[in-house]
């Protein structure tokens, strides 16, 4: 089992690809911890 943490720097909205990968990973028994959205100004 993997623990997965996503980091995104595209602004406020979550990417659909990240939500899809997260759901797939959870369905395979992996622990998806969180999504950190970093906004660079």
N, C-alpha and C positions, 0 to 999 in steps of 0.2 A: 504494500500500500504506500502510495506517495502522498505527501502533504504539498498542496499546490497553492501558491499565492500569486495573484495577478497584479501587475503594475501597468497602468495606462497613463499616457500623457496627452490625451487628445481633448481635454476639456471635461465638461460636466457629464455628458452622456456616455453610458456604457456601450462598447462596441458589441454588435450582435455576434460577431465571431467569438468574443470572449465568453458571452453567455452560453453559446452553443458548446464550446470546449468545456466549460464548467459543468454543464448538464451531462455531457457525455462522460466526463471524468468521474462525476458522482455516481453515474449508473454503473460504472466498472468498479466501484468500491473505494475510490480514492477520496481523500479528505481535502476538499477545496475550502481554504480558510477564508479568504476575503479578497476584495478588489480595492486597491489603492489607486485613486485617481489624482495624478499630480498635474497641476496646471502651471506652466511656465509663463511668466509675463515679461 
